[in-house]
Amino acid sequence: MSDGDNGPTKRPLHHDFGRFMLVGGLGFAINFAILYLLYYLAYVPIFISQLIASEIALGNNFWLHHHWTYLGHNSPKTIKRLLVEFHASSWVSIVGSAILVTLGVKLFRLSYLVALIAASIVAAGWNFGWTRYYIWRHRDLEG
């Protein structure tokens, strides 16, 4: 089942989404571990802790998306351009998640894990759309 564009060699939408979610799950675990270390153990403010944690997880996600999730999408972009586009599009979700986690913890008295889960769910749609349909948009090798 194809999403309908760029011919029969394109992987189905659910294939990319499944891989995207696996990478995202690993990124979430990395984010949570670093957030725990910084906020709970080192007493770094929650907003700063979340910014640092999500930035580190972002690097992991970029590498896995490039070498696994979207492998075969045949993007003509250089690795530098992909990285810049990925980081720029992700910055909205990084700052947004830091704000949502901070509000969840400070205003709604949620645990930082629950706040991080909520922020991650909100960011997932944004991130998948940008990574699949713009950054690593599939290109046919023919013509």
C-alpha positions in Angstrom: 0.0 0.0 0.0 1.6 3.2 -1.2 0.7 6.7 -0.2 0.3 7.4 -3.9 3.2 9.6 -4.9 6.5 9.0 -6.7 5.8 5.5 -8.1 5.8 1.9 -7.1 9.3 1.9 -5.6 8.2 4.1 -2.7 7.9 2.4 0.6 4.4 2.4 2.1 3.5 5.1 4.6 3.1 2.6 7.4 6.6 1.3 6.9 8.2 4.7 7.4 5.8 5.6 10.3 6.7 2.3 12.1 10.4 3.0 11.8 9.8 6.6 12.8 8.0 5.6 15.9 10.7 3.1 16.9 13.4 5.8 16.5 11.1 8.2 18.4 10.7 5.6 21.2 14.5 5.3 21.6 14.8 9.1 21.4 12.1 9.4 24.2 14.1 6.9 26.4 17.3 8.9 25.9 15.5 12.2 26.5 13.9 10.8 29.7 17.2 9.4 31.0 19.0 12.7 30.5 16.1 14.7 31.9 16.1 12.5 35.0 19.8 12.9 35.5 19.7 16.7 35.0 16.5 17.6 36.8 16.1 15.0 39.5 19.7 14.2 40.3 21.6 17.4 39.4 18.8 19.9 40.2 19.1 21.7 36.9 15.9 23.8 36.2 13.3 21.7 34.3 13.2 24.0 31.3 17.0 23.8 30.8 17.1 20.1 31.6 14.5 19.4 28.9 16.2 21.6 26.3 19.5 19.7 26.9 17.9 16.3 27.0 15.9 16.8 23.8 18.9 18.2 21.9 20.9 15.1 22.7 18.0 12.8 21.8 17.6 14.8 18.6 21.2 14.0 17.5 20.4 10.3 18.0 17.1 10.5 16.0 18.8 12.3 13.1 21.4 9.6 12.7 18.9 6.8 12.9 16.4 8.5 10.5 19.2 9.1 8.0 20.7 5.6 8.2 17.5 3.6 8.8 14.1 5.2 8.8 14.4 7.0 5.5 17.1 4.9 3.9 16.2 4.5 0.3 14.3 7.8 0.0 17.1 8.9 -2.3 17.3 12.5 -1.1 19.7 14.6 -3.2 20.5 16.8 -0.2 23.9 16.8 1.4 24.2 15.4 5.0 24.9 19.0 6.1 21.7 20.3 4.6 19.7 17.4 6.0 21.1 18.1 9.4 20.3 21.8 9.2 16.8 21.2 8.0 16.1 18.5 10.5 17.4 20.6 13.4 15.5 23.7 12.2 12.2 21.9 11.9 12.8 20.1 15.2 13.6 23.3 17.1 9.9 24.1 17.2 9.2 20.8 19.0 12.3 21.1 21.2 11.2 24.5 22.5 7.6 23.5 22.5 8.3 20.3 24.5 10.4 22.3 27.0 7.6 24.7 27.5 5.0 21.9 27.8 7.1 19.9 30.2 7.7 23.0 32.3 4.0 23.9 32.4 3.1 20.3 33.1 5.5 20.1 36.1 5.1 23.7 37.5 1.5 24.6 36.7 -0.3 21.3 36.6 1.9 19.5 39.1 2.4 16.5 36.8 5.4 14.2 37.2 8.1 15.1 34.6 7.6 11.7 33.0 3.9 12.3 32.4 4.6 15.8 31.2 7.3 14.5 28.8 4.9 11.8 27.5 2.3 14.5 26.7 4.8 16.8 25.1 6.2 13.9 23.0 2.7 12.9 21.7 2.1 16.5 20.6 5.5 16.7 18.9 5.3 13.3 17.1 2.9 14.5 14.3 4.9 17.6 13.6 8.1 15.8 13.4 6.9 12.9 11.2 5.4 15.3 8.7 8.5 17.3 8.4 10.9 14.4 8.2 9.0 12.3 5.7 7.4 14.9 3.5 10.1 17.6 3.4 13.5 16.7 4.8 13.8 13.1 3.5 11.1 13.3 0.8 11.3 10.4 -1.5 13.0 10.9 -4.9 12.8 8.5 -7.8 16.1 7.7 -9.2 14.6 7.4 -12.7 14.5 10.8 -14.5 
